[in-house]
Amino acid sequence: MKKPLRKRMNRIFLYLALFAVCFVSIFPYLWMVLVSVKERVLVYQPGVWFFQPTFENYKTIFQRYDLGSYMINSAIIAGCNCVISLFFGSLTAFALARYRFKGRKQFSFFMLFIRILPAVASIIPLFIIAAALQMLDTHAVLIITYLLFNIPFTVLMMQGFFEDISRDIEEAAMIDGCNSFQVLYKIVVPLAMPGIVATAIFCIINAWNEFVYAMQLTTFNASTVPTIVQMFKTVTGIVWGEMSAVGTVSTLPVLVFAMLVQKQMVRGLSFGAVKD
């Protein structure tokens, strides 16, 4: 009787601990949603939990601040950047996973170095180059700039997925008459699709949330959602209600996309975790 009771108590404590961790993680987001439906007077009264919700903040950010155009810019930039990053990053990762050549380890370290390089370290030369090419405040400048951190990220992610695919399958396909490119897009890519989907989600999140490059390289025409936050910091204080409304709306596209590809993302994140 003691063992089952102890086992049950341990399970209860484990569930309570998991619930506490989840609650602490999600509480800031829930608080942001709560603030976004409060009137401006109630925002500065955190003890008020029961009130008449209002959607005036959401109406304001779309009508006065034109949040829709910012979201369209973010979607175009994040989508195009994700496709380009996956294409070039996957090819590079496949080469690193399958071929042995001089400087392979150094190249992998270089990819890691670029990925962890702070944005402020490269923003000045990028601004000068974009100004010389007359590309400031365009979608293209952010799409190209975001490749600096998304291609290395794709390489680091996809290399592990490709290494977990058995070489025997590729060799069997080549015996059947496939060349290297046919093996890649007919055999390897379908097998690595869960990893590709997981990588795509993180690439979109990285591009969607980026602030420093978007803030310095754009002014209005190609400004993304994160840059609109600066408008809510005024001389009289921070407009928390409208800022929270922007934060809530800007997270919805990524959440919806993640929910649509949830199964593929879980498979991708656990791909290769179990070895034969």
C-alpha positions as CSV (number, residue, x, y, z in Angstrom):
1,M,0.0,0.0,0.0
2,K,2.9,2.4,0.8
3,K,4.5,2.1,-2.7
4,P,1.3,2.9,-4.7
5,L,0.6,5.8,-2.3
6,R,4.1,7.2,-2.6
7,K,3.9,6.8,-6.4
8,R,0.6,8.7,-6.5
9,M,1.9,11.5,-4.3
10,N,5.1,11.9,-6.5
11,R,2.9,12.1,-9.5
12,I,0.7,14.7,-7.9
13,F,3.7,16.8,-6.9
14,L,5.1,16.5,-10.4
15,Y,1.8,17.7,-12.0
16,L,1.7,20.6,-9.5
17,A,5.3,21.6,-10.4
18,L,4.5,21.4,-14.1
19,F,1.4,23.5,-13.6
20,A,3.3,26.1,-11.7
21,V,6.0,26.3,-14.4
22,C,3.4,26.6,-17.1
23,F,1.5,29.3,-15.2
24,V,4.6,31.3,-14.6
25,S,5.5,31.1,-18.3
26,I,2.1,32.0,-19.6
27,F,1.1,34.6,-17.0
28,P,2.8,37.6,-18.7
29,Y,1.0,36.9,-21.9
30,L,-2.4,36.6,-20.1
31,W,-1.6,39.8,-18.3
32,M,-0.9,41.5,-21.6
33,V,-4.2,40.3,-23.0
34,L,-6.0,41.5,-19.9
35,V,-4.4,45.0,-20.1
36,S,-5.4,45.2,-23.8
37,V,-9.1,45.1,-23.0
38,K,-9.0,47.5,-20.1
39,E,-9.9,51.2,-20.3
40,R,-7.0,53.6,-19.9
41,V,-8.0,54.5,-16.3
42,L,-8.0,50.9,-15.2
43,V,-4.6,50.1,-16.7
44,Y,-2.9,51.8,-13.7
45,Q,-5.1,49.8,-11.3
46,P,-3.5,46.3,-11.4
47,G,-5.7,45.1,-8.5
48,V,-8.9,45.4,-10.6
49,W,-9.7,42.0,-12.0
50,F,-13.4,42.3,-12.7
51,F,-14.3,45.1,-15.2
52,Q,-16.3,45.7,-18.4
53,P,-13.9,44.8,-21.2
54,T,-13.5,47.2,-24.1
55,F,-12.0,46.8,-27.5
56,E,-11.2,50.5,-28.0
57,N,-7.5,49.8,-27.9
58,Y,-7.7,47.4,-30.8
59,K,-9.9,49.8,-32.8
60,T,-7.3,52.5,-32.2
61,I,-4.2,50.5,-33.3
62,F,-5.9,49.6,-36.6
63,Q,-7.5,53.0,-37.4
64,R,-5.0,55.5,-36.0
65,Y,-1.7,53.6,-36.3
66,D,-2.6,51.4,-39.3
67,L,-1.4,48.2,-37.8
68,G,-2.6,46.2,-40.8
69,S,0.1,47.6,-43.1
70,Y,2.8,46.8,-40.6
71,M,1.5,43.2,-40.3
72,I,1.4,42.9,-44.1
73,N,5.1,44.1,-44.3
74,S,6.0,41.6,-41.6
75,A,4.3,38.7,-43.4
76,I,5.9,39.5,-46.7
77,I,9.4,39.9,-45.2
78,A,9.2,36.9,-42.9
79,G,7.6,34.6,-45.6
80,C,10.2,35.4,-48.3
81,N,13.1,35.3,-45.9
82,C,11.9,31.9,-44.6
83,V,11.7,30.4,-48.1
84,I,15.2,31.7,-49.1
85,S,16.7,30.7,-45.8
86,L,15.3,27.1,-46.0
87,F,16.5,26.7,-49.6
88,F,20.1,27.8,-49.2
89,G,20.4,26.7,-45.6
90,S,19.2,23.2,-46.3
91,L,21.6,22.8,-49.3
92,T,24.5,23.9,-47.1
93,A,23.4,21.7,-44.2
94,F,23.1,18.6,-46.6
95,A,26.6,19.3,-47.9
96,L,28.0,19.5,-44.4
97,A,26.2,16.4,-43.3
98,R,27.1,14.2,-46.2
99,Y,30.5,15.3,-47.6
100,R,33.9,15.5,-45.9
101,F,36.1,18.4,-47.2
102,K,38.8,20.6,-45.9
103,G,37.6,23.4,-43.7
104,R,34.3,21.7,-42.9
105,K,34.6,22.2,-39.2
106,Q,35.8,25.8,-39.6
107,F,32.9,26.6,-41.8
108,S,30.4,25.2,-39.2
109,F,32.1,27.3,-36.6
110,F,31.8,30.3,-38.9
111,M,28.0,29.7,-39.3
112,L,27.7,29.6,-35.5
113,F,29.7,32.8,-35.1
114,I,27.5,34.6,-37.5
115,R,24.4,33.3,-35.7
116,I,25.5,34.7,-32.4
117,L,26.8,38.0,-33.7
118,P,24.9,40.9,-32.1
119,A,22.8,43.0,-34.5
120,V,24.5,46.2,-33.3
121,A,27.8,44.9,-34.5
122,S,26.7,44.9,-38.2
123,I,24.0,47.5,-38.3
124,I,26.3,50.4,-39.3
125,P,28.0,48.8,-42.3
126,L,24.6,47.4,-43.4
127,F,23.0,50.8,-43.2
128,I,25.9,52.4,-45.3
129,I,25.6,49.6,-47.9
130,A,21.8,49.9,-48.1
131,A,22.0,53.7,-48.4
132,A,24.5,53.4,-51.2
133,L,22.3,50.9,-53.1
134,Q,19.2,53.1,-52.4
135,M,17.5,50.1,-50.6
136,L,16.6,51.8,-47.4
137,D,13.0,51.4,-46.3
138,T,12.3,48.5,-48.7
139,H,11.2,44.9,-48.2
140,A,14.3,43.7,-50.0
141,V,16.7,45.2,-47.5
142,L,15.2,43.4,-44.6
143,I,14.7,40.1,-46.5
144,I,18.4,40.1,-47.4
145,T,19.5,41.3,-43.9
146,Y,17.6,38.7,-42.1
147,L,19.4,36.0,-44.1
148,L,22.4,36.9,-41.9
149,F,20.9,35.1,-38.9
150,N,18.3,32.8,-40.5
151,I,20.6,30.9,-42.9
152,P,23.1,30.0,-40.2
153,F,20.2,29.0,-38.0
154,T,18.8,26.8,-40.7
155,V,22.2,25.2,-41.4
156,L,22.7,24.4,-37.7
157,M,19.2,22.9,-37.4
158,M,19.0,21.0,-40.6
159,Q,22.5,19.5,-40.4
160,G,21.5,17.3,-37.5
161,F,18.3,16.2,-39.2
162,F,20.2,15.2,-42.4
163,E,22.8,13.3,-40.4
164,D,20.0,11.2,-38.8
165,I,18.8,10.0,-42.2
166,S,20.4,6.7,-43.1
167,R,22.9,6.7,-45.9
168,D,21.7,3.3,-47.0
169,I,18.5,4.8,-48.3
170,E,20.4,7.3,-50.5
171,E,22.7,4.6,-51.8
172,A,19.8,2.4,-52.7
173,A,18.2,5.3,-54.6
174,M,21.5,6.0,-56.5
175,I,21.7,2.3,-57.4
176,D,18.2,2.7,-58.9
177,G,19.5,5.4,-61.2
178,C,19.0,8.7,-59.2
179,N,21.6,11.4,-59.3
180,S,22.6,13.5,-56.3
181,F,19.9,16.1,-56.8
182,Q,17.2,13.5,-57.4
183,V,18.2,11.8,-54.1
184,L,18.0,15.1,-52.4
185,Y,14.5,16.3,-53.4
186,K,12.9,12.8,-53.9
187,I,14.3,11.0,-50.9
188,V,16.1,13.2,-48.4
189,V,13.7,16.2,-48.4
190,P,10.5,14.1,-47.8
191,L,12.2,12.2,-44.9
192,A,13.5,15.5,-43.4
193,M,10.1,17.3,-43.8
194,P,9.3,17.4,-40.1
195,G,12.7,19.0,-39.4
196,I,12.1,21.5,-42.3
197,V,8.7,22.5,-40.9
198,A,10.2,23.0,-37.4
199,T,13.0,25.0,-38.8
200,A,10.6,27.1,-40.9
201,I,8.5,28.0,-37.8
202,F,11.6,29.3,-36.0
203,C,12.8,31.2,-39.0
204,I,9.4,32.9,-39.3
205,I,9.5,33.7,-35.6
206,N,13.0,35.1,-35.8
207,A,12.1,37.4,-38.8
208,W,8.7,38.4,-37.3
209,N,10.2,39.4,-33.9
210,E,13.4,41.2,-35.2
211,F,13.5,44.8,-34.0
212,V,17.0,46.3,-34.4
213,Y,17.5,46.0,-38.2
214,A,13.9,46.9,-38.9
215,M,14.2,50.0,-36.7
216,Q,17.3,51.3,-38.3
217,L,16.9,50.3,-42.0
218,T,13.2,51.3,-42.4
219,T,11.1,54.4,-41.7
220,F,7.5,53.7,-42.9
221,N,7.0,51.9,-46.2
222,A,8.6,48.6,-45.0
223,S,8.3,49.0,-41.2
224,T,7.4,45.8,-39.4
225,V,5.2,45.1,-36.4
226,P,7.9,45.4,-33.7
227,T,8.8,48.9,-34.8
228,I,5.3,50.2,-34.0
229,V,6.0,49.8,-30.3
230,Q,8.0,53.0,-30.2
231,M,4.9,55.1,-31.0
232,F,3.4,54.3,-27.7
233,K,6.2,55.9,-25.7
234,T,5.1,59.5,-25.4
235,V,6.2,62.5,-23.3
236,T,3.3,61.9,-20.9
237,G,4.2,58.2,-20.4
238,I,3.7,54.8,-22.0
239,V,0.3,53.9,-23.5
240,W,0.1,50.4,-22.1
241,G,-3.4,49.5,-23.4
242,E,-2.6,50.1,-27.0
243,M,0.9,48.6,-26.7
244,S,-0.6,45.5,-25.2
245,A,-3.2,45.3,-28.0
246,V,-0.4,45.4,-30.5
247,G,1.5,42.7,-28.7
248,T,-1.6,40.5,-28.6
249,V,-2.5,40.9,-32.2
250,S,1.1,40.4,-33.4
251,T,1.4,37.0,-31.7
252,L,-1.8,35.6,-33.3
253,P,-0.3,34.8,-36.8
254,V,2.6,32.9,-35.4
255,L,0.4,31.0,-32.9
256,V,-2.1,30.1,-35.6
257,F,0.7,28.9,-37.9
258,A,2.3,26.9,-35.1
259,M,-1.1,25.3,-34.3
260,L,-1.6,24.3,-38.0
261,V,1.7,22.5,-38.2
262,Q,1.9,21.3,-34.6
263,K,2.2,17.6,-35.4
264,Q,5.0,18.3,-37.9
265,M,6.8,20.6,-35.5
266,V,6.7,18.0,-32.6
267,R,8.0,15.3,-35.0
268,G,10.7,17.7,-36.2
269,L,11.9,18.6,-32.7
270,S,12.0,15.0,-31.6
271,F,13.5,13.8,-34.9
272,G,16.5,11.6,-34.3
273,A,15.9,11.5,-30.5
274,V,15.5,7.7,-30.6
275,K,18.3,5.7,-32.1
276,D,17.9,2.2,-33.4
